[in-house]
């Protein structure tokens, strides 16, 4: 499966952006899909994700209540709606997918085999 992330940009603190991750080659049914981010000098960190069944969503504590996952299975797209953005949300955002991630490892980037190219999100204060 190939992933294409888009939707990043420059926004003021308090603003919103919606990221998109489009899958090609196959659908994302049966794949855990997640968003990670990486700021300069920092490790890649989990932001939000769907379970393999698509029935459960998971959020990091830092974005819970501000970011919302959604998906359109017909369009093979997973969205990340980011609201109330903060300067500390500034990072390159990546989408990832994998068909064999177990529940306890959803937040571990090493467990994902398929990655999009990343999209830059910059939040100014």
Residue pairs with C-beta under 8 A, 6 or more apart in sequence:
1 23
1 24
1 25
1 26
1 28
1 31
1 97
1 114
2 23
2 24
2 25
2 114
3 21
3 22
3 23
3 24
3 95
3 96
3 97
3 114
3 115
3 116
4 21
4 22
4 24
4 116
4 117
5 19
5 20
5 21
5 93
5 94
5 95
5 116
5 117
5 118
5 119
6 19
6 20
6 22
6 119
7 17
7 18
7 19
7 20
7 119
8 17
8 19
8 92
8 93
8 119
8 120
8 121
8 122
9 17
9 120
9 121
9 122
10 122
10 124
11 17
11 85
11 121
11 122
11 123
11 124
12 123
12 124
13 85
13 86
13 87
13 123
13 124
13 125
14 84
14 85
15 85
15 123
16 81
16 82
16 83
16 84
16 85
17 82
17 85
17 121
18 79
18 80
18 81
18 82
19 35
19 79
19 80
19 82
19 93
19 95
19 119
19 121
20 77
20 78
20 79
21 33
21 35
21 77
21 78
21 79
21 80
21 95
21 116
22 75
22 76
22 77
23 76
23 77
23 78
23 97
24 76
27 73
27 76
28 54
28 71
28 73
28 76
28 78
28 97
29 54
29 73
30 52
30 99
31 52
31 97
31 98
31 99
31 114
32 49
32 50
32 51
32 52
32 97
32 98
32 99
32 101
32 106
32 112
33 49
33 50
33 71
33 78
33 95
33 96
33 97
34 46
34 47
34 48
34 49
34 50
34 58
34 95
34 96
34 97
34 106
34 107
34 112
35 46
35 47
35 48
35 49
35 69
35 78
35 80
35 93
35 94
35 95
35 96
36 44
36 45
36 46
36 47
36 93
36 94
36 95
36 96
36 109
37 44
37 45
37 47
37 89
37 91
37 92
37 93
37 94
37 121
38 44
38 45
38 91
38 92
38 94
38 118
39 90
39 91
39 92
42 91
44 94
44 109
45 60
46 58
46 60
46 106
46 107
46 108
46 109
47 59
47 60
47 63
47 67
47 80
47 93
48 57
48 58
48 59
48 60
48 63
48 67
48 69
48 80
49 57
49 58
49 69
49 106
49 107
50 56
50 57
50 58
50 69
50 71
50 78
51 57
51 58
51 103
51 106
52 99
52 101
54 71
54 73
57 69
58 106
58 107
59 67
59 69
60 107
62 88
63 82
63 89
66 82
66 83
66 84
66 85
67 80
67 81
67 82
67 83
68 80
68 81
68 83
69 78
69 79
69 80
69 81
70 78
70 79
70 81
71 77
71 78
71 79
72 79
78 95
80 93
82 89
82 121
85 121
85 123
86 123
87 123
87 124
87 125
88 123
89 121
89 123
90 121
90 122
90 123
91 120
91 121
92 118
92 119
92 120
92 121
93 118
93 119
93 120
93 121
94 115
94 116
94 117
94 118
94 119
95 115
95 116
96 109
96 112
96 114
96 115
96 116
97 112
97 113
97 114
98 111
98 112
98 113
98 114
100 111
101 108
101 111
101 112
102 111
105 111
